[in-house]
Amino acid sequence: MTDKETVAAEFTNHMSALRLVLDASSMTVVDTGLWEVKAADASGESWDLGIVLVDDSPGLYRSSRIWT
């Protein structure tokens, strides 16, 4: 496993620990190393997430609940 694969696995594990399931079909590229994606938590609540790539490591930089 490469370092990038390890980072990606750690990020995936982090999202899983938060009980968030990302909707890959909703992912949009905002800029280089910056994405927005929709997610759902275990209770079915919807979230809008911002993901940033810093030093080749993805991280969550913002989250907001989507109120319906």
C-alpha positions as CSV (number, residue, x, y, z in Angstrom):
1,M,0.0,0.0,0.0
2,T,1.4,3.4,-0.9
3,D,1.3,6.4,1.4
4,K,-1.6,7.9,-0.6
5,E,-3.6,4.7,-0.3
6,T,-3.0,4.8,3.5
7,V,-4.2,8.4,3.7
8,A,-7.3,7.5,1.6
9,A,-8.0,4.5,3.8
10,E,-7.6,6.7,7.0
11,F,-10.0,9.3,5.6
12,T,-12.5,6.6,4.7
13,N,-12.2,5.2,8.2
14,H,-12.8,8.6,9.6
15,M,-15.9,9.1,7.6
16,S,-17.1,5.7,8.7
17,A,-16.5,6.5,12.3
18,L,-18.6,9.6,11.9
19,R,-21.2,7.3,10.4
20,L,-21.3,9.3,7.2
21,V,-21.8,7.7,3.8
22,L,-20.6,9.9,0.9
23,D,-22.6,10.1,-2.3
24,A,-19.9,10.0,-4.9
25,S,-22.3,10.9,-7.7
26,S,-22.8,14.3,-6.0
27,M,-19.1,15.2,-5.8
28,T,-18.2,18.4,-7.5
29,V,-14.7,19.9,-8.0
30,V,-14.6,23.4,-6.6
31,D,-10.9,24.0,-7.3
32,T,-7.7,22.0,-7.4
33,G,-7.7,19.9,-4.2
34,L,-11.1,21.2,-3.1
35,W,-14.4,19.2,-3.5
36,E,-18.0,19.4,-2.2
37,V,-20.0,16.2,-1.7
38,K,-23.3,15.2,-0.2
39,A,-23.5,12.6,2.6
40,A,-26.0,10.9,4.8
41,D,-25.6,9.9,8.5
42,A,-26.9,6.9,10.2
43,S,-30.2,8.6,11.1
44,G,-30.8,9.5,7.4
45,E,-30.0,13.2,7.8
46,S,-28.3,14.8,4.8
47,W,-25.1,16.8,5.0
48,D,-23.1,19.0,2.6
49,L,-19.4,18.4,3.1
50,G,-16.3,20.3,2.0
51,I,-13.2,18.2,1.5
52,V,-9.7,19.7,1.1
53,L,-6.5,18.1,0.0
54,V,-3.5,19.3,2.2
55,D,-0.1,17.7,1.7
56,D,-1.8,14.9,-0.3
57,S,-4.1,14.1,2.7
58,P,-7.9,14.6,2.3
59,G,-9.6,16.3,5.2
60,L,-13.0,17.7,6.1
61,Y,-12.9,21.5,6.2
62,R,-16.6,22.2,6.6
63,S,-20.0,20.5,7.1
64,S,-23.5,21.7,7.1
65,R,-26.7,19.9,7.7
66,I,-29.2,20.0,4.8
67,W,-32.5,21.0,6.4
68,T,-35.6,19.5,4.7
